[in-house]
């Protein structure tokens, strides 16, 4: 099992965290919503697997490239 | 009571109806259409609702709302004729605008300039169609895609066209999400649209830079184009209130109370200028057609300038952000982002497009000011 990182593709505010540690996700599932300039962006998991760690909480500011989650890929 | 007296009473009660000419009736229908677009479809409701209601009020016969002592005429005199309302709106826009994306990537300011191409294209077309010089300038300014700037310029030089021009400007701003995407797709290849733009190499912008920026822009642009001082001055004052960090109350007042009150009064007054005799002419129709040309020209010029920049720059930009150079804010930036995501879901153009969009805002004021400066130099105004 390889560990994959999900990073923020753009700077903004974490509007919603949609998954918890231990949860199974598909590659296309949205794991978080980041709001930039009043636009909500769904962030896809990119790889199917189990969420290992969550590094963000709602309302937090993130920079582009910040680590959001790690996933144990299937 | 004699039958004559009864007739007189009836005539008194019904005089509103008998005074309702077809022009008034049609304008009332247009007012209702604007209300419907605003309420039902949420096209720029903050603007279309007051404009639509103002239009209805001004076209009810004998109500006299736009007569010398009428209520709407008072609003019009208080803020439109002396250009106070558009400037106060700019104060609010300045306070709401975050110029950080532009400062992080200053070269996109060029795209904000290209977004003004439609102004000059439309100016030439309007002249060719027989508008007189000053009217043509005002029609061209629709290409700035910027309501307050259009109102400001039109009030000064062709007040008789204020109704059609401002309604055209605001309608097209609300139609940006419909007008732009097909043109953007037409002018780009699939490969260009899917081009990723990253944020990671951007440096953070310090508060010092953000504070100096509005002051520097004011001084430089007003030295270049002094006639734009009221618009640029208020826009940048608003932004200074936002960034300086010590006048939060003024910042909030500019963004909320001042901007909201003025939007209402400005919209009502603009609606009230939609007088049937002036509005229902072929000129209005031409203005609407030219407005569409202006915005299409802006969009295409922006996309192509972005492609041109890519020929010379090492760090490539996605041409889709070029279309955000029109100052319709923030709709144009959102359109760039959405069209980019349709092509490639890993593509998050929003902040880059915002940089172009805010650049377009400065660009539209600057373009209008430069045009005024040229007219003044040529002795037309």
Contacts between the chains, C-beta under 8 A, distances in Angstrom:
chain1	res1	chain2	res2	distance
A	9	B	199	7.6
A	9	B	346	6.7
A	9	B	348	4.8
A	10	B	199	5.5
A	10	B	348	4.1
A	10	B	350	6.6
A	10	B	351	5.9
A	11	B	199	5.9
A	11	B	351	6.5
A	36	B	348	7.7
A	36	B	350	5.2
A	36	B	351	5.9
A	37	B	98	7.9
A	37	B	330	6.1
A	37	B	333	7.0
A	37	B	350	5.6
A	37	B	351	6.9
A	37	B	354	5.4
A	38	B	330	7.1
A	39	B	334	6.0
A	39	B	337	6.5
A	39	B	350	5.4
A	41	B	348	6.1
A	41	B	350	7.4
A	44	B	345	6.9
A	63	B	199	7.8
A	64	B	198	7.0
A	64	B	199	3.2
A	64	B	200	5.1
A	64	B	202	7.5
A	65	B	199	7.4
A	65	B	200	4.4
